[in-house]
Amino acid sequence: MLDSDLIRVNDLLVTVPLHIGSRWPSKGSKPTAQPVHISLAIPHDISSTARYDDLSRSINYSSLASTLRTCISPIVASQEHAFESLEQLLFRCFDLLLTPGSTSSPRLPGAQIKIVQLKPPLHCKKLAIEGEGTREPDASWKLTKIRHIVEDLECQPIVGVNPAERLERQTVRINITVETPNATWALNHWLDFRVLIKRLHEKVDATSYLTLEALASFIAIETLQHLQSSSDGSIAYNPKVNIKAAKPCALVFADSSEVEITRQFKDYQLTLSSTLESLEQSASIRSDTHSAAIAIGSNVGDRFQNIELALRLLENPLLVVKDRSIISENAFLCVVNTSFLYESAPMYVTDQPSFINCACMIETNIPPVSLLQLTQKIEVIVGRQPSFRNGPRAIDLDIVLYDALEFDTRAPEEQHTLDNLSGHLVIPHPRLSEREFVLRPLVDMIPEYHHPSFQKGLLALLNELLLVTNDLPMDKVIAFPRYPLSPGTSSPLPGIDPVPPTLTYWKYADSQSIRRLRPKNKSRTRLMATLNVTPDSFSDGSTYDTIPTALAYVQQAASADIVDIGGYSTRPGAAFVSVNEEIDRVVPIVQAIRSADSAGKEGEYEENRVREVPISVDTFRWEVAEKAILAGANCINDVYAFTGPQNYPYSASGANREQTTEYMRQMKSIARKFAVPAVLMHSRGDAGMNKDYSAYAYSDDAAVLEGVRVELGMKVDEIIEGKGGIRRWNVIVDPGIGFSKTVEDNLELLRQGAAVTADKLIGAGPREKKNPLMGFPQLVGTSRKSFLGVILSNRLGKSTKAKDRAWATASAITCAVQQGALVVRVHDTEMSDVIAVADALWR
């Protein structure tokens, strides 16, 4: 509708029968008669009327008002002609004003109509609907704009940063406008105001945000989610939601403080349900499900086995505690997130072994005191023995956070000291702020969580601690379990999978503490030796595809930290290999290594070294991974990051989602069941295709770097977080050099490799968030790859085969080491010399 002069009728009072009810729903099928205000705005050039001061040249607003009252009000008593919704009433008004032959006398070009329900559902002041319509040449009318409005919805959440605001609820006034750009779609789709208001009132009342900004975003997501669920998934529906959230009690000399935002579906990078879940967790929503953080430590026995066993027992509370007066029959507990693993020096009592520390986030309906009793029982099962205070222990489970709860089981007169904590539960843990081995794991998972006592985020508490500590930084660690299990290996409780003992573990520097003093050569780069048992590998096909040649390779790879065995080539155009054939290629080699007999080659030491070397299985198939692990493998190396070969484009609702979801579910299940590390690589299906990263050109870094962070980060989040996720400490990320990358892309990933896992923001605008790959160890594989051959050809005019690229590989390796890679994957194990010198230069 063009801008013009307007003739208005404001707040015309009309009584109409509505089936949607008023404060309360209608009784049965009988409509409720109630007052509404109808306001009109008719575009009309008033120049002629003003010049001649002649009403006949204008629109008679009295006639308009009379038309509406006489044509709508008389049907109040008629249930047959009652209105089903405000939308239906709005459309009736357009019929009366814009349709020829109706009772309206003037010929109107169009109209703006607003209808206000004066007695709306509980908790809000008014409901309104606004529409604009124009007369069409065929004498019909067209709806060009429609808005739905909720005025002054009052809720009572906890909101604010001041201590007093955390103790008492306060009124928040919420105004919502839903604009539907596709107005035609709205003709047959009506908004159920009552359901939306009820939903928002209940959900907002249950929140506990620190800021209005977070609360407004929560309301926007809840509103969009309601609209999405009521739209039948139509792609034609793309509403724009405007949210105003005001705190009338915030300022002494002002009516209120207020935040206003406008959001659409596209403004949230994740699916609405995932975004909402994240917000609800940070808001400590009151419900039967609670979020808690548990700090875990061990320094006696097999520390890694102890921690994994404790986590498995945590998730089976009914098996651990039989007393139903402590743990009820309907109790549940799920581990939904884990931190990295850290090795830390003992604190308070220093004459004891170093600790392995971590933390986990759980969702549970078990109350705090019962949860304490559960953790104490688990400590006994795992093997904790009575000891002196802060002494060595097989396992230590501390409930450090529980929602935003502040809780102390000690008597008030005993709460002035921390010397009497034994047997009691204090939440948040009173020593949390002085313990890096607790804070750092929590920051891995919930850095922005606001400590309810200190009124500071966990990241801020960690940074404050690091400013005053002189302790050496903690190392991160990744452990490899021993397989195959010894005959007779069992679990301490039936129904829980046995936990493997530890074969070995690697320590590596935490990139977030590089700035702190660290002894030279504390961290070294690991070498992964590539053993392809395929006839068609791009590099060494048919070279090591028999047991004798494979064993010979492993025996020669004396410097390898791990051997990667692959039975299915990932080169473009490689022949299809069935699952059974891949198993038949890989498993006998794994078994041969685990039962190696050097028979006079290098003596007993060499025999043990071969049998004890960690093995990773290079596969994307869960059946192959399971068989290989049972035979003796200790790690999964998956070039498709648990999403299968048809993984691009990867999204929450893509055409290939069902297939990728099945790969994800099965591979997560195997990795979790066997507690093995997993290398997750960035890829886009066929390695020779899908090389366009221009969608990420907004980043200050090279677009390919941002593409890897966003695309692989999405998968890693899905693999780690939520029920059934694998442990964060078991993930190594691989940027996928040579897979769906141009030569320059590969060089950028080498030059700026550290940026892949750096502490920085990714995404643009409202989708901006922390890098989901931050802090993960990296594996980099450049060995003999074709992009090196292209460089040699372009710069030297030299044509090379894969086996001729050893020196080029060496050069690329030095860059990977300089950028902080934990592991480099090579074919030529002589590259250990290159790694040793590069470590001396850069580590």
C-alpha positions in Angstrom: 0.0 0.0 0.0 1.5 3.4 -1.0 2.0 6.1 1.6 -0.9 8.5 1.5 -3.2 10.5 3.7 -5.2 8.4 6.1 -8.8 8.5 7.4 -9.0 6.8 10.7 -11.6 5.3 13.1 -10.0 4.5 16.4 -11.1 2.0 19.0 -14.6 1.4 17.7 -16.3 -0.7 20.5 -18.1 -3.8 19.1 -19.4 -6.8 20.9 -18.8 -10.1 19.1 -19.2 -13.8 19.9 -15.8 -15.6 19.9 -15.2 -19.3 20.2 -11.7 -18.7 21.5 -13.1 -17.5 24.8 -11.9 -14.5 26.9 -10.1 -14.7 30.2 -11.1 -18.4 30.3 -11.8 -20.8 27.4 -15.3 -21.0 26.1 -17.6 -23.7 27.7 -18.1 -26.5 25.2 -19.1 -25.3 21.8 -20.8 -22.1 23.0 -19.1 -18.9 22.0 -18.3 -16.1 24.4 -19.7 -12.6 23.7 -17.1 -10.0 24.5 -16.0 -6.5 23.6 -13.3 -5.8 21.0 -11.9 -2.5 19.7 -11.7 -2.2 15.9 -9.5 0.6 14.5 -9.4 1.5 10.8 -7.0 3.4 8.6 -8.2 4.1 5.1 -5.7 5.6 2.5 -7.3 8.6 0.8 -6.0 11.9 -0.7 -7.7 14.6 1.3 -6.5 17.5 -0.9 -9.8 18.0 -2.7 -11.8 17.8 0.6 -9.5 20.3 2.2 -9.7 22.7 -0.7 -13.4 22.7 -1.0 -14.2 21.8 2.6 -16.7 19.3 1.2 -17.3 16.0 3.0 -18.7 14.4 -0.2 -15.2 14.5 -1.6 -13.9 12.4 1.3 -14.7 9.1 3.1 -17.4 9.3 5.6 -15.9 7.6 8.7 -19.3 7.6 10.4 -20.5 5.4 7.6 -17.6 3.1 8.0 -18.2 2.7 11.7 -21.9 2.2 11.2 -21.2 -0.5 8.6 -19.1 -2.5 10.9 -21.4 -2.2 13.9 -24.5 -3.0 12.0 -23.0 -5.9 10.2 -21.1 -7.5 13.1 -22.9 -6.7 16.3 -26.4 -8.0 15.3 -25.1 -11.6 15.1 -24.0 -11.6 18.8 -26.9 -13.8 19.7 -26.3 -16.2 16.7 -24.0 -19.1 17.6 -24.1 -20.1 13.9 -22.3 -16.9 12.9 -19.9 -16.7 15.8 -16.2 -16.1 14.9 -13.7 -19.0 15.4 -10.7 -16.6 15.8 -9.6 -13.0 15.6 -8.3 -13.8 12.1 -11.8 -14.7 11.0 -13.2 -11.5 12.4 -10.4 -9.5 10.7 -11.2 -11.1 7.3 -14.9 -10.4 7.8 -14.1 -6.7 8.2 -12.1 -6.7 5.0 -15.0 -8.4 3.2 -17.3 -5.6 4.4 -15.0 -2.8 3.5 -13.4 -3.9 0.3 -15.8 -6.3 -1.5 -18.2 -4.7 -4.0 -21.8 -5.3 -3.3 -21.1 -5.4 0.4 -23.0 -3.0 2.7 -20.2 -0.5 2.6 -21.1 2.4 0.5 -17.7 3.9 -0.4 -15.4 2.3 -2.9 -12.2 1.8 -0.9 -8.8 1.1 -2.4 -7.6 -0.6 0.7 -7.7 -0.6 4.4 -5.6 -1.1 7.5 -7.5 -2.8 10.3 -6.5 -3.5 13.9 -8.7 -5.6 16.2 -8.0 -5.7 20.0 -9.4 -8.3 22.3 -10.0 -6.4 25.5 -10.6 -9.5 27.7 -7.8 -11.8 26.5 -6.5 -15.0 28.2 -5.1 -14.7 31.7 -1.7 -12.9 32.4 -1.7 -10.5 29.5 -3.4 -7.1 29.1 -4.5 -7.3 25.5 -4.3 -9.3 22.3 -4.4 -7.8 18.9 -4.3 -8.6 15.3 -3.3 -6.1 12.5 -3.8 -6.5 8.8 -3.5 -4.6 5.6 -5.5 -5.4 2.5 -6.0 -3.9 -0.9 -8.8 -4.1 -3.5 -7.8 -6.2 -6.5 -8.8 -5.5 -10.1 -11.1 -8.6 -10.1 -13.1 -7.0 -7.3 -11.7 -9.3 -4.7 -9.3 -8.2 -1.9 -5.7 -9.3 -1.1 -4.2 -9.5 2.3 -0.7 -7.9 2.1 0.4 -7.8 5.7 -0.6 -9.4 9.0 0.7 -9.1 12.6 -0.2 -10.8 15.8 0.4 -8.9 19.1 0.5 -9.9 22.7 0.5 -6.8 25.0 1.9 -6.7 28.5 2.2 -10.4 29.3 3.3 -10.5 33.0 5.6 -13.2 34.3 7.5 -13.7 37.5 11.0 -15.1 36.9 14.2 -14.8 38.7 16.2 -12.3 36.7 19.1 -10.0 37.5 22.7 -9.9 38.7 22.2 -8.3 42.1 22.2 -10.7 45.0 18.7 -9.6 46.1 17.4 -10.3 42.6 18.6 -13.9 42.9 16.4 -14.4 46.0 13.0 -13.1 44.9 10.9 -13.2 41.8 10.0 -9.9 40.1 7.6 -8.9 37.4 8.7 -8.8 33.8 6.4 -7.3 31.2 6.6 -8.9 27.8 5.3 -7.6 24.5 5.4 -9.8 21.5 4.7 -9.0 17.8 4.6 -11.8 15.2 4.8 -10.6 11.7 4.2 -13.1 8.9 5.8 -11.9 5.6 3.8 -14.4 3.6 0.4 -12.9 4.4 -1.5 -15.2 2.0 -0.3 -18.2 3.9 -1.9 -16.7 7.1 -5.4 -16.8 5.5 -5.7 -20.5 6.4 -3.4 -20.7 9.4 -4.5 -19.1 12.6 -2.4 -18.4 15.7 -3.6 -20.0 19.0 -2.9 -17.1 21.3 -4.1 -19.0 24.4 -1.7 -21.9 24.0 1.2 -19.5 23.2 0.5 -17.4 26.3 0.2 -20.4 28.6 3.4 -21.8 27.3 5.4 -18.6 27.7 3.9 -17.9 31.2 4.9 -21.3 32.5 8.3 -21.4 30.9 9.4 -17.9 31.7 8.2 -18.2 35.3 10.6 -21.2 35.6 13.7 -19.4 34.4 16.6 -17.9 36.4 18.6 -15.7 34.0 21.1 -13.0 34.9 20.2 -10.7 32.1 17.2 -9.4 30.3 19.1 -10.1 27.1 19.2 -13.8 27.8 15.6 -13.8 28.9 14.5 -12.0 25.7 16.4 -14.5 23.5 14.8 -17.4 25.4 11.3 -15.9 24.8 12.1 -15.5 21.1 13.2 -19.1 20.8 10.1 -20.4 22.7 7.8 -18.3 20.5 9.5 -19.4 17.3 9.4 -23.0 18.4 5.7 -22.8 19.1 5.1 -21.2 15.7 7.2 -23.9 14.1 5.3 -26.7 15.7 1.9 -25.2 14.7 2.9 -24.6 11.1 3.0 -28.3 10.0 6.6 -27.8 8.9 5.6 -25.5 6.0 8.5 -23.9 4.3 6.2 -21.0 3.4 6.1 -20.0 7.1 8.9 -17.7 8.1 7.7 -15.4 10.8 9.6 -12.4 12.2 9.2 -12.2 16.0 9.8 -8.9 17.9 10.2 -9.3 21.7 10.3 -6.6 24.3 11.1 -7.6 27.8 10.9 -4.9 30.5 11.7 -4.9 34.3 9.5 -2.3 36.0 11.4 -2.7 39.3 14.9 -2.2 37.9 15.4 1.5 38.1 14.3 4.0 40.8 13.8 7.0 38.6 12.5 5.3 35.5 9.4 3.3 34.7 11.4 0.3 33.6 14.5 -1.0 31.8 13.8 -2.9 28.6 15.5 -5.0 25.9 14.0 -5.3 22.4 15.1 -7.9 19.9 13.8 -9.2 16.5 14.5 -12.7 15.5 13.7 -15.3 12.8 14.4 -19.0 12.3 17.6 -18.2 10.4 19.0 -16.2 13.3 19.7 -19.5 15.2 22.4 -21.6 13.6 21.4 -24.8 15.5 18.0 -26.3 15.4 15.5 -24.5 17.7 15.3 -27.5 20.0 19.1 -27.6 20.4 19.4 -23.9 21.0 16.5 -24.0 23.5 18.1 -26.9 25.3 21.3 -24.9 25.7 19.5 -21.9 27.0 17.4 -24.0 29.4 20.5 -25.6 30.8 22.1 -22.2 31.5 18.9 -20.9 33.0 18.5 -23.6 35.6 14.9 -24.3 34.6 12.9 -25.7 37.5 11.6 -29.1 36.6 12.0 -32.8 37.5 15.3 -32.8 35.6 18.3 -31.0 37.1 21.8 -30.3 35.8 24.8 -31.0 38.0 28.5 -30.9 37.6 30.7 -33.6 39.2 34.5 -33.3 39.5 36.4 -36.6 39.3 39.9 -37.4 40.3 42.1 -40.5 40.7 45.8 -41.2 41.7 45.8 -44.8 42.8 45.8 -47.9 40.6 44.7 -47.6 36.9 43.5 -44.0 37.1 41.9 -44.0 33.6 40.1 -47.3 34.2 38.8 -46.0 37.6 37.4 -42.9 36.1 35.6 -44.7 33.2 34.2 -47.2 35.7 32.9 -44.5 37.9 31.1 -42.8 35.0 29.4 -46.1 34.0 28.3 -46.7 37.5 26.9 -43.1 37.7 24.6 -43.8 34.8 23.2 -46.9 36.5 22.0 -45.5 39.9 19.4 -48.3 40.4 22.1 -51.0 40.1 24.5 -49.2 42.5 22.0 -48.3 45.3 19.4 -50.9 46.1 17.8 -48.9 48.9 14.7 -47.3 47.3 14.4 -44.9 50.2 17.6 -43.3 48.9 17.3 -43.8 45.1 13.7 -44.1 44.0 12.4 -46.6 41.5 12.0 -43.9 38.8 15.4 -42.3 39.3 17.6 -41.6 36.3 21.0 -40.1 35.6 22.6 -39.3 32.3 26.1 -38.0 31.6 25.5 -35.4 28.9 29.0 -33.7 28.7 32.5 -34.3 29.7 35.7 -32.3 30.0 39.2 -33.0 28.8 41.4 -35.2 31.0 44.2 -33.5 32.9 47.2 -34.7 34.9 47.8 -32.5 37.9 50.3 -32.4 40.8 48.8 -33.3 44.2 47.6 -30.3 46.2 47.7 -29.8 49.9 49.5 -33.2 50.5 52.2 -33.3 47.9 54.0 -36.5 48.7 51.8 -38.8 46.6 51.3 -39.7 42.9 49.9 -37.2 40.4 46.2 -37.2 39.8 44.1 -37.6 36.6 41.3 -35.0 36.8 38.2 -34.4 34.8 34.6 -33.4 35.2 31.2 -34.3 33.8 27.8 -32.7 33.5 24.8 -34.9 34.4 21.1 -34.6 34.0 19.2 -36.3 36.8 16.0 -36.3 38.9 18.0 -37.4 42.0 18.0 -34.8 44.7 21.4 -33.5 46.0 21.7 -35.5 49.3 20.7 -38.8 47.6 23.2 -38.0 44.8 25.9 -37.6 47.4 25.0 -41.1 48.8 25.2 -42.5 45.2 28.7 -41.0 44.6 29.9 -42.3 48.0 28.7 -45.8 47.1 30.4 -45.6 43.7 33.7 -44.6 45.3 33.6 -47.8 47.4 32.8 -50.0 44.4 35.7 -48.5 42.4 38.1 -49.2 45.3 38.5 -46.1 47.4 39.9 -47.0 50.8 39.9 -44.9 54.0 42.8 -42.5 54.0 44.0 -39.3 55.6 42.5 -36.0 54.5 43.6 -35.0 50.9 45.4 -38.3 50.7 45.7 -40.7 47.7 42.5 -42.3 46.5 41.4 -44.6 43.7 38.5 -42.3 42.9 37.1 -39.0 44.2 33.6 -37.8 43.1 32.7 -34.3 44.2 29.3 -32.7 43.4 30.5 -29.1 42.7 27.4 -27.6 41.1 23.7 -28.5 41.1 21.6 -26.1 39.0 22.1 -22.7 40.6 21.6 -24.1 44.1 23.4 -22.9 47.2 23.2 -25.7 49.7 24.9 -26.7 52.9 24.0 -29.7 55.1 26.0 -28.5 58.1 24.3 -26.7 60.9 24.4 -22.9 60.6 26.8 -22.5 63.5 29.3 -24.9 61.7 29.4 -23.1 58.4 32.1 -20.6 59.3 34.9 -23.1 58.6 36.0 -25.5 55.9 37.6 -28.0 58.3 34.5 -30.0 58.9 33.3 -30.9 55.4 33.7 -34.7 55.8 30.3 -36.4 55.3 28.6 -33.2 54.4 27.5 -31.6 51.1 28.1 -28.0 50.3 27.1 -26.6 46.9 28.8 -24.9 45.1 31.9 -26.7 46.3 33.6 -24.3 48.7 37.1 -24.9 47.4 36.2 -24.7 43.7 37.7 -21.3 43.2 41.2 -22.3 44.4 41.5 -25.5 42.4 42.6 -25.3 38.8 42.0 -29.1 38.5 38.3 -28.4 39.1 37.9 -25.1 37.4 39.6 -25.9 34.1 37.5 -29.1 33.4 34.3 -27.1 34.2 35.4 -24.3 31.8 35.8 -27.0 29.1 32.0 -27.5 29.3 30.2 -24.5 30.9 32.6 -21.5 30.8 29.8 -18.9 31.1 28.1 -20.6 34.1 27.7 -17.9 36.7 28.8 -19.0 40.2 25.8 -18.2 42.4 28.0 -17.2 45.4 30.8 -15.2 43.7 28.5 -13.8 41.0 31.2 -14.5 38.4 31.5 -16.8 35.5 33.7 -19.9 35.8 36.1 -18.6 33.1 36.6 -15.4 35.1 37.3 -17.4 38.2 39.9 -19.5 36.4 41.6 -16.4 34.9 41.8 -14.8 38.3 43.3 -18.0 39.8 45.9 -18.2 37.0 47.0 -14.6 37.8 48.2 -15.6 41.3 49.3 -19.2 40.9 52.9 -20.2 40.4 52.1 -23.8 39.7 53.2 -25.4 36.5 50.3 -25.7 34.0 48.5 -29.0 33.9 49.0 -31.4 31.0 46.1 -32.8 29.0 46.1 -36.5 28.6 44.6 -39.1 26.2 44.6 -42.8 27.2 44.5 -45.9 25.1 42.8 -48.9 26.6 44.2 -52.4 26.3 42.6 -54.9 23.9 41.8 -57.7 23.6 40.6 -58.1 27.1 42.0 -60.9 29.2 39.7 -64.0 29.5 37.4 -63.7 32.4 37.4 -59.9 32.5 34.2 -58.7 34.1 32.4 -55.7 35.6 31.9 -55.2 39.3 28.1 -55.1 38.7 26.1 -57.2 36.3 24.5 -55.1 33.5 27.5 -52.8 33.1 30.1 -53.4 30.3 33.5 -54.2 31.6 36.0 -51.4 31.6 39.4 -52.1 29.8 42.7 -51.5 31.6 45.0 -48.9 30.2 47.7 -49.8 27.6 49.4 -46.4 27.6 48.6 -42.7 27.6 50.0 -39.5 26.0 50.5 -36.2 27.7 50.3 -33.0 25.7 50.4 -29.3 26.5 47.1 -27.5 27.0 47.0 -24.8 24.3 45.1 -22.5 26.7 48.0 -22.4 29.1 50.9 -22.0 26.7 51.6 -18.5 28.0 52.6 -20.0 31.4 56.1 -21.2 32.2 56.6 -24.8 30.9 59.8 -26.8 31.0 61.5 -27.4 27.7 60.6 -30.7 25.9 57.7 -31.3 28.2 55.5 -32.1 25.2 56.4 -34.0 22.0 54.7 -34.7 18.7 53.5 -38.3 18.2 54.1 -40.3 15.1 51.3 -42.4 13.6 52.6 -45.0 11.1 50.3 -45.8 8.2 49.8 -49.4 7.5 47.5 -49.8 4.4 46.5 -53.5 4.0 44.6 -52.7 0.7 45.6 -53.6 -2.9 44.7 -50.1 -4.2 45.9 -47.4 -1.7 47.1 -44.3 -3.5 50.5 -44.6 -1.8 51.4 -48.1 -1.1 48.7 -50.5 -2.4 49.6 -54.2 -2.3 52.8 -53.5 -0.4 51.7 -54.6 3.1 48.5 -56.6 2.5 49.8 -59.9 3.8 50.6 -60.8 7.4 54.3 -61.2 7.0 54.7 -57.9 5.1 52.5 -56.1 7.6 54.4 -57.4 10.6 57.7 -56.5 8.9 56.5 -52.9 8.5 55.5 -52.7 12.2 58.8 -54.2 13.3 60.7 -51.6 11.2 58.5 -48.8 12.6 60.4 -48.7 15.9 59.8 -45.0 16.4 56.0 -45.1 15.8 53.8 -44.2 18.8 50.7 -45.8 17.1 50.1 -47.8 13.9 47.0 -47.0 11.8 45.6 -50.0 9.9 43.3 -49.4 7.0 41.5 -51.9 4.8 39.5 -49.6 2.5 41.1 -46.9 0.4 39.6 -43.4 0.6 41.2 -42.2 -2.6 38.7 -40.9 -5.2 37.4 -43.6 -7.4 38.6 -46.5 -5.1 36.8 -49.8 -5.7 34.0 -50.7 -3.3 34.9 -53.0 -0.5 32.2 -54.9 1.4 32.1 -54.9 5.2 33.1 -58.5 5.5 36.0 -58.1 3.1 37.3 -55.0 5.0 37.0 -57.1 8.3 38.9 -59.9 6.6 41.7 -57.5 5.6 42.1 -55.7 8.9 41.3 -58.1 11.8 44.0 -60.8 10.9 46.7 -58.1 10.8 45.6 -56.8 14.2 45.6 -60.3 15.7 49.0 -61.0 14.2 50.5 -57.9 15.8 49.0 -58.7 19.2 50.5 -62.2 19.1 53.7 -61.2 17.4 56.6 -63.6 17.8 59.9 -62.0 16.8 61.6 -65.4 16.5 65.2 -64.3 16.8 64.8 -61.0 14.9 65.4 -58.4 17.6 65.0 -60.4 20.8 62.4 -60.2 23.6 62.3 -56.4 23.7 61.3 -56.1 20.0 58.7 -58.8 20.5 57.1 -56.9 23.3 57.3 -53.6 21.5 55.4 -54.9 18.5 52.8 -56.6 20.7 52.3 -53.5 22.8 52.2 -50.8 20.1 48.8 -48.9 20.1 46.7 -49.6 17.0 44.1 -47.5 15.4 41.7 -48.8 12.8 41.1 -46.6 9.9 37.4 -47.2 9.1 34.1 -45.5 8.9 32.1 -48.7 9.5 31.0 -49.6 13.0 31.1 -53.4 12.3 34.8 -53.1 11.3 35.6 -50.9 14.3 34.0 -53.4 16.7 35.8 -56.5 15.3 39.1 -54.7 15.2 38.9 -53.5 18.8 37.9 -56.9 20.0 41.0 -58.2 18.2 43.3 -55.7 19.8 42.9 -52.2 18.3 42.8 -49.3 20.7 41.5 -46.3 18.6 39.2 -45.5 15.8 40.3 -43.2 12.9 37.3 -42.1 10.9 37.7 -39.9 7.9 34.0 -39.1 7.9 33.7 -38.3 11.6 31.0 -40.8 12.4 28.7 -39.6 9.6 29.5 -42.0 6.8 30.6 -41.4 3.2 27.4 -39.6 2.1 28.0 -36.9 4.7 27.8 -33.7 2.6 26.1 -31.4 3.0 25.7 -32.3 6.7 22.8 -30.6 8.6 20.1 -31.4 11.1 17.5 -31.9 8.5 19.3 -32.8 5.2 18.2 -35.3 2.7 20.9 -37.7 3.9 20.1 -37.2 7.6 18.6 -40.6 8.3 21.7 -42.4 6.9 24.2 -40.1 8.7 22.3 -40.4 12.0 22.6 -44.2 11.8 26.3 -44.0 11.3 26.6 -41.5 14.2 24.5 -43.6 16.5 26.4 -46.8 15.8 29.9 -45.3 15.9 29.2 -43.4 19.1 27.9 -46.6 20.7 31.1 -48.5 19.7 33.5 -45.8 20.9 31.6 -45.4 24.1 31.2 -49.1 24.9 34.9 -49.8 24.4 36.2 -46.4 25.8 38.6 -45.9 22.8 39.8 -42.6 21.5 38.5 -41.5 18.1 40.1 -39.4 15.4 37.4 -37.3 13.7 38.3 -35.8 10.4 36.8 -33.0 8.4 35.5 -34.2 5.0 32.8 -33.5 2.5 32.0 -36.8 0.9 34.2 -37.7 -2.1 37.7 -36.4 -1.4 38.1 -34.9 -4.8 34.9 -32.8 -4.8 33.1 -30.1 -2.8 36.0 -27.6 -2.5 34.1 -24.4 -2.4 34.3 -22.6 1.0 33.1 -19.2 -0.1 30.2 -19.4 2.3 32.8 -18.8 5.0 34.5 -15.8 3.5 33.1 -13.5 6.3 35.9 -14.8 8.6 39.1 -12.9 9.3 40.9 -16.2 8.7 41.0 -18.1 5.5 37.5 -19.4 4.5 38.7 -23.0 4.7 39.7 -22.6 8.3 36.3 -21.3 9.2 34.7 -24.1 7.2 36.5 -26.7 9.1 35.7 -25.2 12.5 32.0 -24.8 11.7 31.4 -28.1 9.8 33.6 -30.4 11.9 32.7 -28.5 15.1 29.0 -29.3 14.5 29.7 -33.0 14.3 32.0 -33.0 17.3 29.4 -31.3 19.4 26.9 -33.9 18.4 29.3 -36.7 19.1 30.3 -35.5 22.6 27.2 -33.7 24.0 23.9 -35.3 25.1 22.9 -38.7 26.3 25.2 -41.4 24.7 28.0 -39.0 23.8 31.6 -40.1 23.9 34.1 -38.6 26.3 35.6 -35.3 25.2 39.0 -36.5 26.3 38.8 -39.3 23.7 38.5 -37.1 20.7 41.3 -36.0 18.4 40.4 -33.8 15.5 41.9 -33.9 12.0 41.4 -30.9 9.6 41.3 -33.2 6.6 44.2 -32.0 4.5 43.8 -33.4 1.0 40.1 -34.1 1.4 37.8 -31.7 -0.5 40.5 -28.9 -0.3 42.3 -27.0 -3.0 46.1 -26.8 -2.9 45.9 -23.3 -1.4 43.3 -24.6 1.2 45.7 -27.3 2.2 48.6 -24.8 2.6 46.4 -22.5 4.7 45.5 -25.4 7.0 49.2 -26.0 7.5 50.2 -22.4 7.9 47.4 -21.6 10.4 46.8 -25.1 11.8 46.7 -23.7 15.4 43.7 -21.6 14.4 41.6 -24.7 13.8 41.4 -25.3 17.6 42.1 -21.8 18.8 40.0 -19.9 21.4 38.1 -17.7 19.1 34.5 -17.0 17.9 33.1 -18.6 14.8 30.0 -17.8 12.8 28.7 -14.3 11.9 26.1 -12.0 13.5 23.6 -13.7 15.8 25.0 -17.1 14.9 28.4 -16.2 16.4 29.6 -18.6 19.1 32.8 -20.1 20.6 34.8 -22.4 18.4 33.5 -25.9 19.2 36.9 -27.3 18.3 38.7 -25.2 20.9 41.4 -27.1 22.8 41.1 -30.4 21.0 44.4 -32.2 20.0 45.0 -32.4 16.3 46.2 -35.1 14.0 47.6 -33.8 10.7 48.1 -36.1 7.7 50.1 -34.7 4.7 52.2 -37.8 3.9 52.7 -38.3 0.2 49.5 -36.4 -0.7 48.8 -35.2 -4.2 48.8 -31.5 -3.3 52.5 -31.9 -2.5 53.0 -33.3 -6.0 51.2 -30.3 -7.5 53.5 -27.9 -5.7 56.6 -29.8 -6.9 55.2 -29.8 -10.4 54.3 -26.1 -10.4 57.6 -24.9 -8.8 60.1 -27.4 -10.1 58.4 -28.9 -13.2 58.9 -32.2 -11.5 56.5 -35.1 -11.9 56.3 -37.4 -8.8 54.6 -40.5 -7.7 53.4 -40.8 -4.1 56.5 -42.6 -2.9 58.7 -39.9 -4.3 57.3 -37.2 -2.0 59.2 -38.0 1.2 61.1 -34.7 1.3 58.0 -32.7 0.6 56.2 -34.6 3.3 59.1 -33.7 5.7 58.7 -30.0 5.0 54.9 -30.2 5.7 55.5 -32.1 8.9 57.7 -29.4 10.3 54.9 -26.8 9.8 52.4 -29.2 11.5 54.7 -29.5 14.5 55.3 -25.8 14.7 51.5 -25.3 14.7 51.1 -27.6 17.7 49.8 -30.9 16.2 49.7 -33.7 18.7 50.0 -36.4 16.0 51.4 -36.6 12.4 50.3 -39.5 10.2 53.1 -40.7 7.9 54.0 -43.6 5.6 57.8 -43.3 6.0 58.6 -43.9 9.7 62.0 -42.3 9.1 60.0 -39.1 9.6 60.6 -39.5 13.3 64.0 -37.7 12.8 62.1 -34.8 11.2 59.7 -34.7 14.1 62.5 -34.9 16.7 64.3 -31.9 15.2 61.1 -29.9 14.7 60.1 -30.6 18.3 63.5 -29.3 19.5 62.9 -26.1 17.4 59.3 -25.4 18.3 58.3 -27.2 21.5 
